[in-house]
Amino acid sequence: MVNKKGVSPIIATILLIVLTLVIASIVFFWLKGLTKEATTKFEGTNIELVCDDVQFDASYSGGTLTISNLGNVPIYDFNIKSEFAGGHDTFDLETMAENWDGLNQGGVFSNFIEVPEETSKITLIPILLGVNKEGEEKTQACEDRQGKEIFI
């Protein structure tokens, strides 16, 4: 008679259960990563929709950046996308300007901003401040299409 050895039914069952739990947790965390956390502004309105309501004007002359908030949406910060031949860099206005404190409705900001010498165009992309479902404040950068291009 041939001596056959194999995995006992109890160990095989435990291995199948562990394997199922591992696969289920991988799928769960993968699906969780696909969903974005909703940040709201103005009593439950998704902040991404509020980005469409942002209205501002901006100019850059002699190293001075001037921004006017023409709309009803307070602007928390701006991403400044500096474009040059062969690439671009992105900075945020809060770290570049010492006296930046946001831009409320009707507000005007003017300050010297140093951009790289080879810059041909800057794009100002608004950043808004909202609240997530846990009540924590979160920032949301709007899309490039909602920004303002300034040729230098």
C-alpha positions in Angstrom: 0.0 0.0 0.0 1.2 3.5 -0.9 1.6 6.0 2.0 -0.3 9.2 0.9 0.1 12.4 2.8 -2.0 15.5 2.4 -3.4 18.5 4.2 -6.0 17.7 6.8 -9.5 18.9 6.1 -9.4 21.3 9.1 -6.2 23.0 8.0 -7.6 23.2 4.4 -10.7 24.9 5.7 -8.8 27.4 7.8 -6.5 28.2 4.8 -9.6 28.7 2.5 -11.2 31.1 5.1 -8.0 33.1 5.5 -7.5 33.3 1.8 -11.1 34.5 1.3 -10.7 37.2 4.1 -7.4 38.4 2.5 -9.0 38.7 -1.0 -12.1 40.4 0.5 -10.0 43.0 2.4 -7.9 43.7 -0.7 -11.0 44.3 -2.8 -12.6 46.5 0.0 -9.6 48.8 0.3 -9.2 49.0 -3.5 -12.8 50.1 -3.9 -12.5 52.5 -0.9 -9.6 54.2 -2.7 -11.7 54.8 -5.8 -14.2 57.0 -3.9 -13.4 60.6 -3.0 -14.3 62.1 0.3 -16.9 64.8 -0.3 -15.9 68.3 0.9 -18.7 70.8 1.1 -19.0 74.6 1.3 -22.1 76.8 1.7 -24.4 74.5 3.5 -23.8 71.1 1.9 -22.9 72.2 -1.7 -20.0 70.0 -3.0 -16.9 72.2 -3.1 -16.1 71.1 -6.6 -19.3 72.7 -7.8 -18.6 75.9 -5.9 -15.3 76.2 -7.9 -17.4 77.0 -11.0 -18.8 80.1 -9.1 -15.4 81.5 -8.3 -14.8 84.8 -10.1 -11.5 86.8 -9.9 -9.3 89.0 -12.0 -5.5 89.0 -11.8 -2.6 90.8 -13.4 1.2 90.6 -13.1 3.4 93.6 -13.9 6.9 94.5 -12.8 6.9 91.6 -10.3 3.7 92.6 -8.6 0.8 90.2 -8.6 -2.6 91.8 -8.2 -5.8 89.7 -7.6 -9.3 91.0 -7.1 -12.1 88.7 -5.9 -15.1 89.6 -8.1 -17.5 86.9 -6.8 -19.3 85.7 -3.7 -16.9 82.9 -2.9 -14.0 83.5 -0.5 -10.7 82.2 -1.8 -8.5 80.5 0.7 -5.3 80.3 -1.4 -4.0 80.0 -5.0 -1.8 77.5 -6.7 0.6 79.4 -9.0 1.6 77.3 -12.0 4.7 78.8 -13.6 5.2 77.6 -17.2 8.4 77.8 -19.1 10.0 76.1 -22.1 10.3 72.4 -21.3 8.1 72.2 -18.1 6.4 73.9 -15.3 6.6 74.4 -11.5 3.7 74.9 -9.1 3.8 77.0 -5.9 1.1 78.1 -3.5 0.6 81.8 -2.9 0.5 81.5 0.9 4.2 80.4 1.0 5.3 83.0 -1.6 3.6 86.1 -0.1 4.2 87.1 3.4 1.0 89.1 3.8 -1.5 86.6 2.2 -4.5 86.0 4.4 -7.1 84.7 1.9 -9.3 86.8 -0.3 -12.9 87.5 0.8 -15.7 88.7 -1.4 -14.7 92.1 -3.0 -11.1 91.8 -1.6 -8.0 92.9 -3.4 -4.5 91.5 -2.9 -1.3 93.1 -4.3 2.2 92.0 -3.5 5.6 91.4 -5.1 5.9 87.7 -6.2 9.1 86.4 -7.6 8.6 83.9 -10.4 11.5 82.0 -12.2 13.2 84.2 -14.8 12.4 81.9 -17.7 8.6 81.9 -17.0 6.4 82.7 -20.0 3.0 82.3 -18.4 1.6 81.8 -14.9 -1.8 80.3 -14.2 -3.6 81.1 -10.9 -5.7 78.2 -9.7 -8.0 79.0 -6.8 -8.0 76.8 -3.6 -11.2 76.8 -1.5 -11.7 75.9 2.1 -14.6 73.5 3.0 -15.7 71.0 5.6 -15.8 67.2 5.3 -18.5 65.0 6.8 -16.6 64.8 10.1 -16.6 68.6 10.4 -12.9 69.0 9.7 -11.7 71.8 7.4 -10.2 70.6 4.1 -8.8 72.5 1.2 -9.8 71.8 -2.4 -7.9 73.0 -5.4 -10.1 73.9 -8.3 -9.3 72.6 -11.8 -6.9 74.3 -14.2 -9.9 75.4 -16.4 -11.2 77.5 -13.5 -7.9 79.3 -13.2 -6.7 82.5 -14.9 -3.8 82.5 -17.3 -1.4 85.5 -17.3 1.2 85.9 -20.0 4.5 87.4 -18.8 
